Amino acid sequence: MGLDIPELDDQQYDELLEQATTLIPAYSSEWTDFNPHDPGITILEVLAWLTETHTYQLDQITDEHREAYLRLLGYERRLPTPATARIRLDPPGDVAGMRLPAGSSMAVTDGTESVFQFETDHELTLTAASIDRVMTVDQTGTTDHRKANQTDGMFYRPFGDTVDQDACVYLGFDRDPFANADRLTLAVAYHDDNLPDPTPSADDRPTFSPSVELTWEYRNPETNHWQPLSVTVDKTNALYRDGHLELVTGETIPNGRDHSRSASDSRLETPPIKLEDGSVWLRCRVDTPDYEFPPQLDAIRTNVVTASHSVSITGEQLSPIGAGASTAGGAVATGRRSTDTEPILDGQTYAVDHTPVLSASVRVDGEQFVEVPDFVASGPNDPHYVLDRTHGHITFGDGISGRVPDPDATITADYVAGGGTAGNVSDSAVWRLTDSSTVDGPGPADDVSVTDIDVSPLGSATGGTDRESVADALRRARRDRRRPHRAVTADDYRALVSRTPGLRIGRTNVVVESEGTTVVVVPYAPVDVPSPEPSEGFLEEIYRHLRERTLLTDRVRVTGPQYVRLELDVTGRTRPRYTGGGYEAAITEAVESYLHPLYGYDGSGWPFGRTLESEDLIEVIESVDAIDQISDVSMTAYGGTALDGRVISIDETSLFTVETVSVDLRTTDDGGYNA
C-alpha cells in the first residue's frame, strides 16, 4: 500500500522545462538557440530537475512535521476550550444550607439527540434567600438599583460614578441567608460589554493583585448589629471581573456600630441609610478606593453557579485497540504520533471512552506514566506515553523508545474530556442535575434528591472552541514572532505594556532620558471618567511585566500621568433663545471632551506634552449650539507652565483635567448686550 503524499504542484520535469523554454522570448529576444547543446537550455534543465526534486521533498512534510517544528519554537496547538454558562438553581426549602460540590454533573439537551455533559466549576452553598434590594450609599446620597439588578440589559455602578472611601453597596434579602449555614455564595455578573477584553495570560498566571480593599458585613436580623464577614473565596478580584464570592459569618461588631466614626477617625462618613429592625442586609464598604474606573455590574445573585462543558472520569480501565504482530517484547508500537485525520491503531495503543481529552493522568499497574509529545528522547525503560487528545488514543513505547507495558498490565486513566463548539448550546436548552450529583452539609441530605432542584440557564453557553488546527497554530506563531518580546525601543515598550496580562490599557507614552526610561500609562476607562488614573497594583503589574523583558541595567519607572488641573473662566454671550440657562453643563462637557486623556483632541486623547492655548478652547466652546460668541477664556493651571495667561505648556508625562468651569455669559439680541 502506497503512502498518501500531498501534491504541492502537479507539474513534472518535462512540463517545467517546456514552460521555462516558452517564456524565454518574453525575457530575451536575442536568445535564438533552443537546442539541448545550448548552455542556457542546459541550465534550464538543471533548474527544472531541482524544482521537481524540491517539490517532491516538500510534499513529504506533513502536519506531524509542522507540529514538531512548532514545538521547537515553543508553541503547542491550543486545546479545545469548554463552553461555559451561568446556571440558576431553585432548591426546595429543605436543601437550604447544603453545599453543591464543584464538579457536580449536569445533562443538557437542546432538542437534538445529543446530550451534553457539563460540570459545575465551583462549590455552591444553596440558600432559600434571594436579593430583593440593591442600594448604593455614597457622598451624593442613596441610589436604588433594584430594577437594574433584576433586569437583563441594565447595569449599575455599585459604589457610584466616583468610588470614594466609605462608599457602600447594600444588599437587602427577603430572608436570612445565614439561617441554615455559616456561609453564603454570591455570583457577580460584571458588565464588560462596553469594555475591551483584557490581555489573557499565556501561562495561566493570576491577573494582577488590585490595591482596592473592601469590607463585607452582615446585619444580624435578631440583634440589628453588624457582623464582619470573612471572604474565603473571591473570584471577582475585588469586583474587577465576573466571578463568585464566598462569605463566612464572623463576630458581632461591638456596640453594633454602623458607619459612624470616632472623633479621631479622619475618614469621611458615608450618609446613613435607615434600616428597619429585623431586616436582613449585607453591605460591602470601600476601605481603600483604588479602582481605575468604577466597577459596573449586571447583577448580584444567590444560587447561581457556572458550569463548563466537560466531564471528569476517574479510574477508567483501558483496553488495547487495533492489531499488531507479537514480538519478544510482547507488543508492537510504531512510536509515531498520530494525526487528527489518520489515528494510528496498533497493539500498543489504547483509547478512552470520551473525547476530546483536555487533560489526563495514566497509570500502569499503579505506576504513574508521563505524557510526552513524542518518543524521540525516550529511552527503553522510560515510562512515557503519547496522547492524541482529539481521538483519545494513548500510545506507549516499543521497548526501544519508551517502555512497553506488560501484556497483562492493568492500565487506568483519570482524565477530563470536553470542549469544542458543540457545547455552545442556546439559552433554550434544558438543563438538569444528574443522579450522580450530591449535596453536602447540614440537614437531611440522605432524603434529598438533586433532581428535585430546578435548573435554568441565565443565557446561552459560550466560549467553546475546537482544537486549534496546525495551520492556525503556524499563523499564530508567525504573528507572534513579529511582535516585540524585548524592550529595546520606545515602540517596544508601548507594545509590551499594551499586552500586560489581565489589564485594560488605554494609552502609553515612553519618555527616554539620560537617567532612564519613564513609562506613562493611562488605564482604559469609559468616556464619563474624566481623568483615569492607574492604581498601585496596576502599575506594579506593568512594571513586573516589563522587567522580565528588559536588560538588568535598564532603569525603568512606570507611573500614571501627571494631571494639570484647570480652572476656566468663560465670558461671552449666548443666543437669545437660550435665556433660560442650561448651557453651563454643555460648555463643561465640550471642554472636558476636548481635553479628555483617552477620547479628546482628535479622538485618540489629548497628546502628551501638547501646549494648550485659550484660542483652542474658544473655538471648542463656540461650537456649542447655545453660544453666539466667546470673548475670553481665562485659564488657571495647577501644574504645568503658564505663559502670559493664555498658553499653558506641559511636559511629556502630563495631561489636562478640568476642575471647574465658571461661566459668565450674557444674552444678545438685535440691540446688543442685555443682562
Buried (B, 14 or more C-beta within 10 A) or exposed (E): EEEEEEEEBEBEBEEBBEEBBEEBEEEEEEEEEEEEEEEEBEEBBEEBEEBBEEBBEEEEEBBBEBBBBBEEEEBEBBBBBBBBBBBBBBBEEBBBBBBBBEBBBBBBBBEEEEEBBBBBBBBBBBBBBBBBBBBBBBBEEBBEBBEBBBEEEEBBBBBBBBBBBBBBBBBBBEEBBBEBBEBBBBBBBBBBEEBEEBBEEEEEEEBBBBBBEBBBBBBBBEEBBBBBBEBEBBBBBBBBBBBBBBBBBBEBBEEEEBBEEEEEEEEBEBBEBEBEEEBBBBBBBBEBBBBBBBBBBBBBBBBBBBBBBBBBBEEBEBEBBBEBEEEEBBBBBBBEBBBBEEBBBBBBBBBBEBBBBBBBBBBBEEEEBEBBBBBEEBEEEBBBBBBBBBBBBBBBBBBEBBBBBEEEBEBBBBBBBBBBEBBBBEEEBEBBBBEEBBBEBEBEBEEBEBEEBEBEBBEBBEBBBBBBEBEEBBEBBEEEEEEBEEBEEBEBBBBBBBBBBBBBBBBBBBBEEEEEBBBBBBBBBBEEBBBBBBBBBBBBBBBEBBBEBBEEEEEBBBBBBEBBBBBBBBBBBBBEEBEEEEBBEBBBBBBBBBBBBBBBBEEEBBBBBBEBBBEBBBEBBEEBEBBBEBEEBEBBBEBBEBEEEBBBBBEBBBBBBBBEBEBEBBBBEEEEEEE
